[in-house]
């Protein structure tokens, strides 16, 4: 599947050219003949003989962009100026800033914000550490932590290369949930090193979002941090993906008139995302799930079983299937792919049950071309923004953390994740639901609010249950600032 022109590979080219009536059409025609897509043309200077314009063009990649530029260079009467990559310009100097919430205009402000007034707040927190959630940025702050070992499917490129992704994640936290998130890219490699670094910085934060950490280390890192910290730890590559998949599948099954409990599901990929999807599907009520990896169907008698695979083999494949992915999907109602590109064909999808569902989420190349899948599947979803039904984690993680922070939660569990998935699915009303609209837009204002409300409700219920069991008589979520006693 050849890539289509995309805004992520858009360029702006400054051109000077003769001021005649056909000049602009010659330029745009040249760009379109070479596969580019003109999205804007802004004239910045004009005279009797010559004019200057900035032309913005979507291309399909770096090589394609250079092909378009060279074609423009060869046009008669056209002089090529500066060429700007718009994506790189968006990252120039980073995407984040830090600003004070309170004014510092004169000596009185300085005395309260810093010394000597700040000492009173320091002593109050020392006496009651829970006050840190009220009186510092801890109240609304999440650490986005990565070691750069699994960046966006690109692989282990290190912590410096991970920075643009973690900055982007922090920007999404702010945009969609008004959460202050900080990118923390660790030059640490072992599980012990990463755990110790995160524990050392944890006092500043009300939650930890793990990101782009390779499997299987990510499992142990998350497990240990959840046990050793008193704030929620959430690995978005696992649980964010799982939430959106379960939400999308609930709605897709409604479209085709099937039930989750009785549907035959094939899950391709047994890494971090696949394992989390499996776990949440089972929590949601799915029972007939077959998992495949590079070696074929996962079953208890297979030789290549290590890491999480023995558990996967134990809880899946109730009909004892063996063989390849193609053997697994024959007669299946649902295919969910979080594995590799181009591993299925339309003929494979044709062997699935009537009114089948295909979620091909490998990026940037899906397990099957969506157009090919749609020849036989009734509902098709991908992880890409240029096709219908995008399975996008930004539908989940901002609302999940907003709910956790508002509840002052100390952990996160499957009940909260399932509540998030159900709330996300319900954002799409029955009147809106159809094969090409099973998940809402990321810009739907109800998404974050609905997910956050559901997560907060379950978090408060869980905390209330714990308090009832221990007999603790205390106000768990009081936000009032109580005057300290000096």
Residue, then its C-alpha position, 0 to 999 in steps of 0.5 A: x500500500x503506497x502512502x498517500x500525501x499527508x500533512x505530516x510530510x507537508x512542506x512550504x516552498x517560497x517561489x518567485x515567478x513571472x506575474x502572468x495569468x497562467x503562472x499559478x496554474x502552471x505551478x499547481x499543475x506541476x505539483x499535482x502531476x508529481x503526486x503532491x497536493x496543494x493546500x495553500x498559496x499565500x502571496x507575500x510580494x507582488x510587482x509589475x513583472x514578478x511576484x513571490x508566494x509561499x506554496x504549502x504542499x502535502x507530500x507522501x514522504x521525504x523523497x517525494x517532497x524532494x521530487x516535488x521541489x526538483x520539479x518546481x526548480x525546473x519550471x521556466x521562469x520560477x525561482x526557488x527560495x526557502x523550503x520549510x518542513x512544516x512538521x520540523x517547524x512545529x517542533x522548533x524549540x520544543x512544544x512545551x513551556x512552563x508558566x507561573x499560575x500566580x503573578x509576581x509583580x512586586x515584593x509582596x507577591x515575591x514574599x508569598x510565592x517564595x521566601x519567607x512565606x513559602x516556609x509556612x507551606x513547606x512546614x504544613x506539607x511536612x506535617x501532613x504529606x497529603x497536603x502536597x496534592x492541594x498545595x503543589x503542582x502534584x495535584x494536577x501533574x503527570x510524568x510521561x516516562x520513557x527510555x526510548x526503547x520502543x518509539x512509535x514502532x521505530x525501535x530503540x532510538x534512545x531517550x533523546x530521540x524519544x523527547x519529541x514524542x513525550x513532548x507531544x504526549x504532554x501537549x495532548x494531556x494539556x489540550x484534552x484534559x488540562x493536565x500538566x504533564x512533563x516529558x521524562x526521558x531516562x538514560x536508564x536501561x535495566x528494569x531496576x534502573x528505570x524503577x529506581x529513577x521513577x520512584x525517585x521523581x514520583x513525589x512531584x507527580x500525581x500519576x505516571x504514564x509509561x510510554x514507548x518502553x519495549x516488551x517484555x521489560x515494560x510488564x515488570x516495570x509497570x508491575x513493580x511501580x504499581x506495587x511500590x508507588x502510592x500513585x496510579x501507574x498507567x502504561x498507555x501502549x498497553x492500557x490506552x490501546x486496550x480501552x479504545x479497542x474494547x470501546x470500538x469493538x462494543x460498538x462494532x458488534x452492535x452494528x453487526x448484531x453480535x454479542x461479545x460473549x459469543x463472538x469468536x475473536x482472533x488477536x494477532x500480536x502477543x506483545x504489550x498492546x496485545x496482552x493488555x487487549x486480551x486482559x480487558x476483553x476478558x474482563x468485558x466478557x469475551x470468552x472465545x479468543x485465539x491469540x497468534x504471534x510470529x510462530x502461529x497460534x498460541x496454545x499450551x502444547x506449543x514449544x515457543x512459550x515464554x514471558x506472558x505466553x504461558x498465561x495467554x495459552x492458559x486463558x485463550x483458545x478454548x477450541x484447541x486450535x493449532x496452526x497459522x493466523x490463516x487457520x485461526x481466522x477461518x470462521x472468526x467474527x473478529x480480527x484484531x491486529x497489533x502486530x505487523x503490516x501486510x500479513x492478511x489478504x482479502x481472501x483470508x478475510x473472506x474465510x471469516x464469518x458473515x458480517x465480520x469485523x477487522x481492526x488492522x492497527x499496525x502502524x504505519x502499515x496495517x495488517x491488511x489494506x483497509x480497502x481490501x479488508x472492506x471487500x468482505x468485512x462489514x466494519x473495518x478500523x485502523x490506527x491511522x488518521x487517514x481512514x475511517x474508525x481510527x483506534x487512537x489512544x488520545x481517546x482514552x488516556x487524557x480522560x483516564x488520568x483526569x478521572x484518576x487525578x480528580x479522585x486522588x486515586x492511588x492506583x488504577x485497575x481493570x474496573x476503571x479501564x473497563x468503565x473508561x471503555x464503556x463510557x467511550x463507546x457510549x459517546x457514540x449514540x445509537x443514531x450516530x452508529x454505523x460501519x464507518x463511525x464506531x468511535x468518536x472523533x478525538x475532538x469530540x468535547x464529550x470524550x474526555x468528560x465522559x471517560x473521566x467521569x466514569x473513571x473517577x466514579x469507580x476510583x471513588x467507589x474502590x477507595x470507599x470500599x477500602x475505607x469501609x473495610x479498614x474502618x478508617x474514619x477520614x475524609x478521603x477527597x477533601x480539597x479545602x485548604x485548612x488553616x495550619x496551626x503555627 
